[in-house]
Amino acid sequence: MRLKRWESATEWPLTILSVVFLVIYAWQILAEPRGFWGSVSEWSMNALWLLFAIDYVVSFLLADGKWNFFKSHLFDLAVVALPIIRPLRALRVLSALNALHKTSGMALRGKIVIYVVACAVLLVIVGSLAVLDEERYAPGATIKTWPDALWWTFVTITTVGYGDYAPVTATGRVIAFVLMVAGIGIIGVVTGTFGSWIVDQVSVDEEKNTEITRQQIEELSQRLEHIEQMLEKENSDVPSN
C-alpha cells in the first residue's frame, strides 16, 4: 500500500525528469559541450541518475514483498547499476501513456499500438544516441554521424541488417544486441495485434452473414406459414359435395 502511494506520487515527476534526462543526454551527445556547459551537463546527468537511484531504493524499502519487487524490477536495477544501459532510463516516459489511458477508456488494441509505436520511436532515438557516443571516435568505426546512427538503429531494430554500418566496439555490439531483441519483440507484438484484428474482422463478417441467414429463414418461415393459412382458408371456403 505504501509502495502504491509512493509510485502514484512520483509517477509524473519521474516521467518529467526522464524527458529532461533524454534532452540533456541528446544535447551532450550531439552538441558535445565543453568547459562550463560540459560540466553542467555532466552534473545534471549525475544528479538525475541519483534521483532515479533514490527512487529505486525507496521503492524497494516500501515494498511488502521485497523479493517479488526485486524480481519484477530487474530493469530498473540494471539501469541504476549499469552505466552502459543508463540512457534507457528515458523509456520511463512510457509511464505517462499508462496514466493517460486510465481515463481515456481506449480499447486494449489501441493501447498496445500506442505503446509499441512510442517504445519503437524512443528506442530508435536512444539507441542511435548511445551507439553514436560509443562509435564515432573508435578506430575503424563506420558510424560517425547521427544520421548514420539513426539509419543503423532503424535497420537493426527492424532486424533487416543491411551491413552497410556496423558497430566495432564491445559496447556498440551490446547496444545492437539489445536493439535486435527489442525489434523481435516489437515485430511479434505488431504481427500478433494485426492478426488479432484480422480474426476479429472475419468473426464480425461471419456474425453478420449468420444474422442475415437467420433473418432470411425467419422471413421464409413466415411466408410459408402465411401461405399455409391461406390454403387452409380456401379449403374451408370450398363447399363439400
Phi and psi in degrees as a GROMACS rama.xvg file:
@    title "Ramachandran Plot"
@    xaxis  label "Phi"
@    yaxis  label "Psi"
@TYPE xy
-65.8934  -36.3987  ARG-2
-64.589  -41.2865  LEU-3
-63.2029  -40.3851  LYS-4
-64.2561  -41.032  ARG-5
-64.1869  -45.4432  TRP-6
-65.122  -37.6351  GLU-7
-65.8301  -36.8041  SER-8
-75.3706  -29.3554  ALA-9
-102.985  -3.4996  THR-10
-58.0332  -56.095  GLU-11
-71.0106  -43.767  TRP-12
-57.3574  -43.479  PRO-13
-69.9641  -31.6111  LEU-14
-64.694  -43.2075  THR-15
-64.1964  -41.7426  ILE-16
-63.4293  -32.1884  LEU-17
-67.0842  -37.8909  SER-18
-64.8732  -44.2889  VAL-19
-60.5181  -41.842  VAL-20
-58.1335  -45.6591  PHE-21
-64.8927  -41.3218  LEU-22
-64.6579  -46.1859  VAL-23
-65.2596  -40.1346  ILE-24
-63.083  -44.313  TYR-25
-64.0496  -42.2563  ALA-26
-63.1073  -40.8413  TRP-27
-62.826  -38.5772  GLN-28
-79.4468  -45.5895  ILE-29
-80.8178  -40.2683  LEU-30
-89.8528  -22.1091  ALA-31
47.1313  60.7142  GLU-32
-63.0804  144.23  PRO-33
-118.388  168.314  ARG-34
62.7799  -129.606  GLY-35
-61.1342  -48.4517  PHE-36
-68.6733  -30.1316  TRP-37
-64.4805  -41.169  GLY-38
-66.2456  -39.0309  SER-39
-62.377  -45.3767  VAL-40
-65.117  -39.7503  SER-41
-66.83  -44.5838  GLU-42
-65.6066  -36.8806  TRP-43
-64.5096  -43.4781  SER-44
-62.484  -42.9654  MET-45
-65.5226  -38.6187  ASN-46
-66.0753  -41.9127  ALA-47
-66.7325  -41.0846  LEU-48
-60.5659  -39.7133  TRP-49
-62.9827  -39.8607  LEU-50
-63.7047  -41.2501  LEU-51
-64.8236  -38.1925  PHE-52
-65.371  -41.1664  ALA-53
-63.1592  -40.8536  ILE-54
-59.8462  -42.9095  ASP-55
-64.9036  -44.8319  TYR-56
-63.7957  -45.253  VAL-57
-63.5836  -43.3029  VAL-58
-61.8487  -40.1752  SER-59
-64.0581  -41.6231  PHE-60
-69.6011  -31.023  LEU-61
-83.161  -17.611  LEU-62
-67.2546  136.164  ALA-63
-70.7617  -50.759  ASP-64
-99.0856  92.5031  GLY-65
-66.2082  -35.4599  LYS-66
-66.4809  -42.1607  TRP-67
-63.9242  -39.6832  ASN-68
-63.0538  -43.7162  PHE-69
-60.0861  -44.8361  PHE-70
-67.4664  -34.4792  LYS-71
-88.8392  -3.82644  SER-72
-127.231  36.3419  HIS-73
-64.7076  -34.453  LEU-74
-63.7798  -44.9098  PHE-75
-60.6217  -40.9848  ASP-76
-65.071  -42.1508  LEU-77
-63.5811  -39.9215  ALA-78
-63.9278  -38.2574  VAL-79
-73.215  -39.6613  VAL-80
-88.4059  -30.0076  ALA-81
-109.666  110.489  LEU-82
-59.848  -27.6538  PRO-83
-62.8036  -31.9368  ILE-84
-109.939  13.047  ILE-85
-58.4338  -34.4011  ARG-86
-57.9595  -25.456  PRO-87
-67.9519  -7.72013  LEU-88
-59.9167  -24.169  ARG-89
-61.7779  -20.2055  ALA-90
-66.1536  -9.02551  LEU-91
-63.6206  -19.4129  ARG-92
-60.7842  -18.8206  VAL-93
-64.2401  -22.5276  LEU-94
-65.6759  -23.5739  SER-95
-63.8435  -35.466  ALA-96
-63.4799  -39.3123  LEU-97
-62.3559  -41.3995  ASN-98
-65.7244  -37.7181  ALA-99
-69.5786  -36.7391  LEU-100
-70.4903  -20.93  HIS-101
-63.048  -27.1856  LYS-102
-113.534  -0.601018  THR-103
-86.3356  -25.3678  SER-104
67.7614  21.2404  GLY-105
-71.0852  147.351  MET-106
-67.1331  156.284  ALA-107
-57.9034  -42.6061  LEU-108
-64.0924  -37.2105  ARG-109
-64.7192  -39.5788  GLY-110
-63.2075  -42.883  LYS-111
-61.6345  -44.3415  ILE-112
-61.4725  -44.9509  VAL-113
-64.6083  -43.9463  ILE-114
-60.3035  -45.3494  TYR-115
-63.9504  -45.9866  VAL-116
-63.2166  -46.4273  VAL-117
-63.3208  -42.5351  ALA-118
-64.7369  -41.7239  CYS-119
-64.047  -43.7991  ALA-120
-63.0145  -45.8801  VAL-121
-64.2033  -40.3504  LEU-122
-64.003  -40.1407  LEU-123
-63.6555  -44.7627  VAL-124
-65.9793  -52.1859  ILE-125
-65.4949  -42.8796  VAL-126
-62.8788  -40.6263  GLY-127
-66.3608  -39.3348  SER-128
-66.074  -43.539  LEU-129
-64.8203  -44.6087  ALA-130
-70.7312  -34.0765  VAL-131
-64.4828  -41.4258  LEU-132
-60.8899  -36.3195  ASP-133
-85.9751  -27.9937  GLU-134
-101.594  -31.2144  GLU-135
-62.9573  -28.2055  ARG-136
-107.844  8.19968  TYR-137
-77.7723  144.376  ALA-138
-61.5068  130.101  PRO-139
78.149  11.4327  GLY-140
-71.8194  145.762  ALA-141
-107.773  -17.416  THR-142
-97.4123  98.8582  ILE-143
-121.252  -12.469  LYS-144
-128.255  161.826  THR-145
-66.9567  -39.6187  TRP-146
-57.8553  -40.6284  PRO-147
-62.6171  -41.3993  ASP-148
-65.5523  -39.9639  ALA-149
-62.312  -45.8647  LEU-150
-62.2432  -46.4719  TRP-151
-61.872  -41.7485  TRP-152
-65.0206  -42.8995  THR-153
-64.0189  -44.1443  PHE-154
-63.7233  -38.3574  VAL-155
-70.5157  -44.494  THR-156
-71.1988  -23.8305  ILE-157
-88.0856  2.23085  THR-158
59.9391  26.5236  THR-159
-79.4893  -55.2011  VAL-160
65.042  70.2685  GLY-161
-67.7445  -32.4533  TYR-162
89.4823  2.54109  GLY-163
-71.2138  -28.7768  ASP-164
-127.443  144.376  TYR-165
-153.927  140.891  ALA-166
-71.4023  145.754  PRO-167
-112.756  -13.4287  VAL-168
-93.5852  159.528  THR-169
-64.9329  -42.0004  ALA-170
-63.5229  -41.328  THR-171
-61.5119  -36.2998  GLY-172
-72.0912  -33.4091  ARG-173
-63.9791  -42.9187  VAL-174
-60.3636  -41.5663  ILE-175
-61.7077  -41.1826  ALA-176
-62.0087  -44.9787  PHE-177
-61.407  -43.3428  VAL-178
-65.3619  -39.5348  LEU-179
-65.0754  -43.2299  MET-180
-63.0061  -44.425  VAL-181
-62.9763  -38.6215  ALA-182
-63.6617  -41.7313  GLY-183
-60.3616  -42.518  ILE-184
-64.5447  -43  GLY-185
-65.0703  -44.9433  ILE-186
-61.5097  -39.2201  ILE-187
-62.8742  -42.149  GLY-188
-65.9439  -43.9947  VAL-189
-61.9497  -45.7444  VAL-190
-62.4302  -44.9938  THR-191
-63.1794  -42.1262  GLY-192
-65.3357  -42.8335  THR-193
-65.4557  -41.1239  PHE-194
-63.0967  -40.5795  GLY-195
-62.8392  -39.3358  SER-196
-64.3243  -41.5833  TRP-197
-62.7893  -44.7952  ILE-198
-60.69  -42.3825  VAL-199
-63.5079  -41.3811  ASP-200
-63.9773  -41.7518  GLN-201
-62.8032  -41.3922  VAL-202
-63.2935  -40.6044  SER-203
-63.6229  -44.0719  VAL-204
-62.7888  -41.4881  ASP-205
-64.7271  -39.808  GLU-206
-63.7973  -40.0378  GLU-207
-63.9823  -44.8023  LYS-208
-63.7661  -40.2777  ASN-209
-63.9657  -40.3378  THR-210
-65.5632  -40.405  GLU-211
-64.5739  -41.5033  ILE-212
-62.4366  -43.8893  THR-213
-61.9218  -42.3034  ARG-214
-63.9578  -40.9283  GLN-215
-64.47  -40.052  GLN-216
-63.9561  -43.1338  ILE-217
-63.5134  -42.1649  GLU-218
-64.8977  -41.1952  GLU-219
-64.3923  -39.7978  LEU-220
-63.486  -41.3279  SER-221
-64.467  -39.1814  GLN-222
-65.9728  -43.5333  ARG-223
-62.4671  -40.7889  LEU-224
-64.0046  -40.5002  GLU-225
-64.8683  -42.0162  HIS-226
-63.4421  -42.2519  ILE-227
-61.9819  -41.2777  GLU-228
-63.5728  -40.4656  GLN-229
-65.2875  -41.0706  MET-230
-64.8341  -42.7357  LEU-231
-61.877  -38.6471  GLU-232
-67.034  -42.542  LYS-233
-63.7907  -40.2509  GLU-234
-65.3272  -35.3765  ASN-235
-73.7038  -25.8819  SER-236
-82.4101  -18.126  ASP-237
-73.8199  126.035  VAL-238
-70.691  137.508  PRO-239
-81.9079  140.484  SER-240
